């Protein structure tokens, strides 16, 4: 397993070994011992799966209290996946990292607790899977505005506007959210 560091220390891109031949491929998407050996001693309590059409933006979500760490990947299609540091005590507070995840590149992205998370689908029928370290708690869910100029996420939208849920249209600015300590 290859761990790729990003500009924000705690956000990690993970490239699992892929074994393939003319029949297809095999990869191990989760192995508790191998991840622990790599410094990621994680316990997951929930797995989620979403499917979206091209141009759908989901996020930037976080739970406070009850934050979730998320191990995310794409098994069909492609996304531009983004995490924003929402820990006020962090030297990278308000900064973001974006990475393309796709069925083709088979990368995973580790987004620890204390980050806002979201993604833009780049292809139709994109299947996005994620493992969570805490259960979903709708009463604790919040949304950072996907287009907050203070954060300045550079979404690969071109001239189009993303499709957003009503909840995501109500995202708050970085200065308004209840950030982590």
C-alpha positions in Angstrom: 0.0 0.0 0.0 1.4 3.4 -1.0 0.6 6.4 1.2 0.9 9.8 -0.5 1.1 12.8 1.8 -0.8 16.0 0.8 -0.3 19.7 1.5 -2.3 19.2 4.7 -0.5 16.7 6.9 -3.5 14.5 8.0 -5.1 14.1 4.6 -3.7 11.1 2.8 -4.1 9.6 -0.6 -3.9 5.8 -0.5 -3.0 3.6 -3.5 -3.7 0.0 -2.8 -1.7 -2.7 -4.7 -3.8 -3.8 -7.7 -3.3 -7.3 -9.2 -4.7 -7.6 -12.7 -4.7 -9.8 -15.7 -6.8 -10.4 -18.8 -9.7 -11.5 -16.5 -9.9 -8.2 -14.5 -8.3 -7.1 -11.3 -8.2 -7.6 -7.5 -7.4 -5.1 -4.8 -7.8 -5.1 -1.0 -9.8 -2.0 -0.2 -9.6 -2.5 3.6 -7.4 -4.5 5.9 -7.3 -3.3 9.5 -3.8 -4.7 10.2 -2.2 -3.3 7.1 -3.7 0.1 7.7 -2.6 0.0 11.3 0.9 -0.9 10.2 0.8 2.2 8.0 -0.1 4.4 11.0 -3.9 4.4 10.4 -5.3 2.4 13.3 -9.0 3.0 12.5 -12.3 1.6 13.6 -15.2 2.0 11.1 -18.8 1.8 12.2 -20.7 2.5 9.0 -20.3 2.1 5.2 -22.1 4.3 2.8 -22.6 4.2 -1.0 -24.0 7.0 -3.2 -24.6 7.2 -6.9 -24.7 10.5 -8.7 -24.9 11.9 -12.3 -22.2 14.2 -13.7 -22.2 17.7 -12.2 -23.6 16.8 -8.8 -21.8 18.4 -5.9 -22.3 16.8 -2.5 -20.8 18.8 0.4 -19.1 20.3 2.2 -20.4 18.2 5.1 -19.1 17.7 8.6 -20.6 16.6 12.0 -20.0 18.6 15.1 -20.3 17.1 17.7 -19.7 13.5 16.7 -17.2 14.1 13.9 -16.6 11.4 11.3 -13.3 10.2 9.8 -14.0 9.0 6.2 -12.1 6.6 4.0 -13.5 7.3 0.5 -13.2 5.8 -2.9 -14.9 5.5 -6.3 -15.9 2.2 -7.8 -17.6 3.5 -11.0 -17.0 6.9 -12.7 -14.9 9.7 -11.2 -15.1 12.5 -8.7 -13.1 15.6 -7.7 -12.9 15.0 -3.9 -12.2 17.8 -1.5 -11.5 18.1 2.2 -11.2 21.4 4.1 -9.4 21.7 7.5 -12.0 23.0 10.0 -9.8 22.7 13.1 -9.3 26.3 14.4 -6.1 25.2 16.3 -4.6 23.8 13.1 -2.0 25.9 11.1 -3.9 24.8 8.0 -7.3 25.9 9.2 -9.5 26.9 6.2 -7.2 25.3 3.7 -8.3 22.6 1.3 -6.9 19.6 -0.7 -8.6 18.2 -3.8 -7.9 14.9 -5.5 -9.4 13.0 -8.4 -10.7 9.6 -7.4 -11.9 7.3 -10.1 -12.7 3.7 -10.9 -9.6 3.8 -13.2 -7.0 5.1 -10.7 -8.4 3.1 -7.7 -7.1 5.7 -5.3 -8.6 6.2 -1.8 -8.6 9.4 0.3 -8.4 9.4 4.1 -10.3 12.4 5.5 -9.9 12.4 9.3 -12.2 13.9 11.9 -12.2 17.7 11.9 -12.5 18.2 8.2 -15.4 19.2 5.9 -15.8 16.9 3.0 -17.4 16.9 -0.4 -17.1 15.9 -4.0 -18.1 16.8 -7.5 -19.0 14.0 -9.9 -17.1 14.1 -13.2 -18.9 11.3 -14.9 -22.5 10.0 -15.1 -23.4 7.0 -12.9 -20.5 7.6 -10.4 -20.6 5.2 -7.4 -18.9 6.7 -4.4 -18.2 4.5 -1.3 -17.0 5.6 2.1 -16.3 4.1 5.5 -17.0 6.2 8.5 -15.5 6.2 12.0 -18.7 7.5 13.6 -22.4 6.9 12.8 -24.4 9.5 10.9 -26.1 11.9 13.2 -28.3 14.3 11.2 -28.9 16.6 14.2 -25.1 17.3 14.2 -24.6 17.6 10.5 -23.5 21.0 9.1 -22.4 22.2 5.6 -19.7 24.6 4.7 -20.6 26.6 1.6 -19.1 24.8 -1.4 -18.3 28.2 -3.0 -17.1 30.1 0.1 -14.6 32.7 -1.3 -12.7 32.6 2.0 -11.8 29.0 1.4 -11.6 29.3 -2.4 -12.0 25.7 -3.5 -11.1 25.4 -7.2 -13.8 23.1 -8.5 -13.3 21.8 -12.0 -16.7 23.2 -13.2 -15.7 25.2 -16.2 -18.7 27.5 -16.9 -21.3 25.2 -15.5 -23.0 25.3 -12.1 -23.2 22.2 -10.0 -26.4 20.4 -9.0 -26.9 20.9 -5.3 -29.3 19.5 -2.7 -31.5 22.1 -0.9 -29.4 21.4 2.2 -26.1 22.1 0.4 -27.5 25.3 -1.1 -27.7 26.5 2.6 -24.0 26.0 3.4 -22.5 28.5 5.7 -19.2 30.5 5.3 -16.1 29.5 7.2 -16.6 32.5 9.5 -20.1 31.3 10.3 -19.7 27.6 10.9 -19.2 25.9 14.3 -15.6 24.8 13.7 -13.6 22.3 15.7 -11.2 23.4 18.5 
